Amino acid sequence: MVKALAIVGDSGTGKTQLICRLLSWFADQRLRVAVLKHSHKITLGDEAKDTGRFRQAGASLVALTNPGLLQVTRVTNSEPPLNELLKTLSSEADLILVEGYKTSPLPKIAVLPPQPEGAVPPYPHLIALVSGHFSDTPLPVFKPEAVRELGQFIKEYLDLP
């Protein structure tokens, strides 16, 4: 079974920073963690580099490698289904942290803006919040710096070792 959880919120709320801190904590727990980032951007920013030029020239698959790194880019006609992406990544990970996919069926932790906005975002399958201010909710609320507590919550929620 795929163990995956989405970290969601508006741009600039600290999702990537939180995921990076969680990655470090999970590594200390000896868990293998994959990250899937959903992007609405059409380009990867490498158009002037060899990998981008290979894609533009018609390659359906481009791999970049060096000692300790393998990066693969697959060109598709449409956005790959989330469940296929998770299945592919799960073969090499104990946990998949997903940045984005706000409307997916994945359990979600919402990262709220630094200034309180009022209501809990209407994301489906919301299981917790990360906020420095928000407290008027039945959901668990974690401070942005409470990585150990949030990591432990995720481990228990997904029944990870």
MORA-V96886 format. One record per residue. N is the residue number from 1. RES is the residue in one small letter. NEAR is the number of other C-alpha atoms within 10 Angstrom. Layout:
n: <N | N>
res: <RES | RES>
near: <NEAR | NEAR>
This chain:
n: <1 | 2 | 3 | 4 | 5 | 6 | 7 | 8 | 9 | 10 | 11 | 12 | 13 | 14 | 15 | 16 | 17 | 18 | 19 | 20 | 21 | 22 | 23 | 24 | 25 | 26 | 27 | 28 | 29 | 30 | 31 | 32 | 33 | 34 | 35 | 36 | 37 | 38 | 39 | 40 | 41 | 42 | 43 | 44 | 45 | 46 | 47 | 48 | 49 | 50 | 51 | 52 | 53 | 54 | 55 | 56 | 57 | 58 | 59 | 60 | 61 | 62 | 63 | 64 | 65 | 66 | 67 | 68 | 69 | 70 | 71 | 72 | 73 | 74 | 75 | 76 | 77 | 78 | 79 | 80 | 81 | 82 | 83 | 84 | 85 | 86 | 87 | 88 | 89 | 90 | 91 | 92 | 93 | 94 | 95 | 96 | 97 | 98 | 99 | 100 | 101 | 102 | 103 | 104 | 105 | 106 | 107 | 108 | 109 | 110 | 111 | 112 | 113 | 114 | 115 | 116 | 117 | 118 | 119 | 120 | 121 | 122 | 123 | 124 | 125 | 126 | 127 | 128 | 129 | 130 | 131 | 132 | 133 | 134 | 135 | 136 | 137 | 138 | 139 | 140 | 141 | 142 | 143 | 144 | 145 | 146 | 147 | 148 | 149 | 150 | 151 | 152 | 153 | 154 | 155 | 156 | 157 | 158 | 159 | 160 | 161>
res: <m | v | k | a | l | a | i | v | g | d | s | g | t | g | k | t | q | l | i | c | r | l | l | s | w | f | a | d | q | r | l | r | v | a | v | l | k | h | s | h | k | i | t | l | g | d | e | a | k | d | t | g | r | f | r | q | a | g | a | s | l | v | a | l | t | n | p | g | l | l | q | v | t | r | v | t | n | s | e | p | p | l | n | e | l | l | k | t | l | s | s | e | a | d | l | i | l | v | e | g | y | k | t | s | p | l | p | k | i | a | v | l | p | p | q | p | e | g | a | v | p | p | y | p | h | l | i | a | l | v | s | g | h | f | s | d | t | p | l | p | v | f | k | p | e | a | v | r | e | l | g | q | f | i | k | e | y | l | d | l | p>
near: <6 | 16 | 20 | 22 | 22 | 26 | 26 | 26 | 23 | 14 | 12 | 12 | 18 | 19 | 22 | 15 | 12 | 17 | 18 | 13 | 17 | 20 | 20 | 14 | 17 | 19 | 12 | 9 | 12 | 11 | 16 | 14 | 20 | 18 | 19 | 17 | 13 | 12 | 11 | 7 | 7 | 6 | 9 | 10 | 9 | 11 | 13 | 8 | 9 | 12 | 19 | 17 | 14 | 15 | 17 | 12 | 9 | 10 | 14 | 12 | 13 | 17 | 11 | 11 | 9 | 7 | 5 | 5 | 8 | 9 | 9 | 12 | 15 | 10 | 14 | 9 | 5 | 6 | 7 | 9 | 8 | 15 | 13 | 10 | 11 | 21 | 14 | 12 | 18 | 19 | 10 | 12 | 17 | 18 | 23 | 21 | 20 | 21 | 21 | 22 | 19 | 23 | 12 | 14 | 15 | 20 | 19 | 27 | 27 | 25 | 26 | 25 | 18 | 15 | 11 | 13 | 11 | 8 | 9 | 16 | 15 | 10 | 18 | 13 | 15 | 20 | 18 | 21 | 26 | 27 | 20 | 17 | 15 | 20 | 14 | 10 | 11 | 8 | 13 | 13 | 22 | 21 | 15 | 19 | 13 | 14 | 19 | 13 | 12 | 22 | 17 | 15 | 15 | 19 | 15 | 11 | 13 | 15 | 9 | 12 | 9>
